[in-house]
């Protein structure tokens, strides 16, 4: 029997992709990975202007009746409510581990990705050229600089943007060491089949690996062969490559 679904197909509003990833935003890639993981039909929509969401951010999904579900976590909640739980079969300990690891990936290592892509001059050169290539020439010139100022402020407020290079590299190594311990020698984080944490790790660690410049985060992920293998394994099993 087929599992229940959310009024298919959903429309997934996402930033464009590149560097071998579905979206330059790991949050958008995460949403797409989770939709695929649970078998929810969807189509991707690339907005032609600012995101039409309450937060002004992506991703969000839109049902055929026009109702929007905003944010990757809210999308997961909506899937669970309809019987499409990416963590079906996991107990309380595994679900708690998923939450803690998700916070590490989305609220700490994400800012490391931002630092490598936006604040490092070599990384920003690629970001500026590739993120905005579909924009008109005036926006291609101005928008990256405006966003970079905002992102620098946000990273400084978070704390990641003000760390010394030595402290920055130590923190990301500690994060990745912890994730590698949770994974162990399993194919996926909780055994033989992927769950929510595998999708999140694929999106965020995959984004680090895809960054064209071998900055500190990419180098640290590449130094963890079991995590690199998990990213590749999830991509092959769920994302089709």
N, C-alpha and C positions, 0 to 999 in steps of 0.2 A: 504494500500500500504506500502511495506517495505521501510524504509529510505535508502538513498544511503550509501555506505560503501567504505572504502579505500581498493581497490584491495584485498579482503580477501583471505585466512587469513593472518594477519600480524604475524610476529615473534617478540615477546617481549623478549628482552635480559635483564635478571634480575638477581640480586644476589639471592642465595638460601634463603629459609625461615626457620623459627623455632619459638619456643615459641608461636605457634598458629597463626603466621602471614605468609602471602604469601612470604614475603621477609624480611630479617633483615634490609634492607634499606627502610625507609618510602617513599622515592621518587619512588622506584620501586613498592611498594604496591599502592601508589597513581596512578601510570600509569595504573596498572592492574584494579584498581577500576573504573577508568574513562572509560576504554575500555568496561568494563562490563556495566557500567551505561548507555552508549549510544548504546549498542548492537553491538559493533564492534567485529567480530570474531578474535581470536588470539590464538597462541600457545606460551608457555613459553619456552625459551631456556636459559640454565644455561651455561655461558661461561666456557670453560676448561682452559683458560689462562687470561691474562690481557684483559680488554674490548677493542674491536676493534672500538673505536670511536675517533673522533678528540680530544675530551676532556679527554679521558682515563677514562670516568665515565659511569655509568649506571643510569637509563635505557635508552635504545633506541629501536626503532622498525625498522624492515626491511620489505620492501614490496617484493612481489615475483620478481620484476624486479631488486632487489638488492639495491634500494635506501634506505638510512638510515635516520631516523628522530630522532635526538638526544636530549634527555632531556625531562622531563615530561611536561614542559610548551610548548615546540615545538610540542609535541604529541597532546596536546589539540588544539593548533592552527591548526594543520593539520586536526584534526577531524572537527573543525568548518568550515574550508574551504570546506569540503566535505558534509556539511549539517548536521553534527552530533554535535550540540552544547549542551553541558551538562547544559548550563544555558538558554536554550530556554524558552521564556516566561517571563524572568526576565527583569525588567526595569533598567535604569541607576543607580539608588540609590543602588539596590541590587547588581549589578555588581561591583560598587565601593566598597561596603562593602566586597564583596568576595575578591577583590584585597587586601584590607587592612588586612583582616583576614588571607589571604594566606601568606602575608609577615610576620605576627606575628608567624604563625605556622612554616613556612619554613626557616625563617631567624633569629628567636629568640628562639622559643621553641625547634627547631631542635638542637641548640647548648646546650640546657639544657639536651636533650636526650643524646647527645654525652658526656656531662660531667658525667651523671649518668652511662653510659655504659662503657666508656673508661677511665675516669680519677678517678672515685671513685674505690678504691681497691676491694670492694666487687662486684661491677658491672663488673669490668674488669675481675675478675676471671671467671664469667659466659661467658662473651664475648669471652675471650681467648679460653675457652673450646669448645664453641658451634659454633662460627662463622667459625672456621677453621678445623672442624673435618674431612672434606673430603680431606684435604691437606696431602701430604706426611709428614712423621715425621719431617724432617729437617725444612720444612716451618712452620709446626705447632709450632715449638719452637721459630723460629726467626721472622716470619712475624708479629705476634701480637705486639711484642716489637718495631719493626721498625715503624709500623703504629701508635702505641700509641704515639711515639715521635712526629711524624708529626701532629697527631690530637691535642696533647697538645699545640704545637706551633700555630696551626690554631685557637684553642679555645682561647688562650691567645691574639692573634691578634684581634679576633672578640670582645673580652672583657668579654664574659661569663666565660672564664676560669680563670679570675683573680678576679672575684667578691668574697667578703667574703660570707660565708654560709648564713648569715642573709640577705644580699642584694640580693643574688641569689634567696633565697626562696621568698622574697618580690616581686621580678620582675616576677617570674613565677606565683605567686598567682594573681598578677594584670592582666597578660595576660589571665589567665583562667577565672577570674571574668568577664573580658570584653567579651570573647567568650560566656560565659553563659548568659550574658545580651542580646547579639545578638540572641542567640537561643531562649531565653524566655521559654514559655511553649509549643512551637510548636513541632510536631514530628520531623521535619527537620528545617534547618536554615531559609528556606523561605516558610514554609508551610507544605502541606501534602505530597509532594513528594521530593525526594532528588535531589540536584544539585551538581555542582562542589565543593562548599565549604564543603558539607557533605562528599564527597569522600576524600578530603584533611584532614578534621578533623578525619575521620575514620582511615586514614593511620598514622597520626602523633600522635594523642591521643591514638589510639589503640596500637601503638608501645610503648608508655610510659606505658600503662597498662600491656602490655605483658612482660616487663622487669622483670626478676625473682627476683630482689632485690627491696625492698620497699624503694627506694631512694626518695629524695625530690620531683622530678617531678611526679613519680608515685603516691606518697601520695597526692600531690596537685590535680592531676586529679581525684583520687578516692574521694576526698572531694567535687567534683562537680557532684552530682547525675544526673543532667539533661544532662551533657556532656557524662557521662558514658552510660546513656540510649540511647543517640543519636548514639554512637559508636556501641552499640549492635543492635539498630534498623537498621542502615545502613547495618551492616554485615548480618543480617537476610534477609533484603529486596533485596540486590544487590549481595552479595558475597556468599550467600547460607549457611550461618551459622555464 
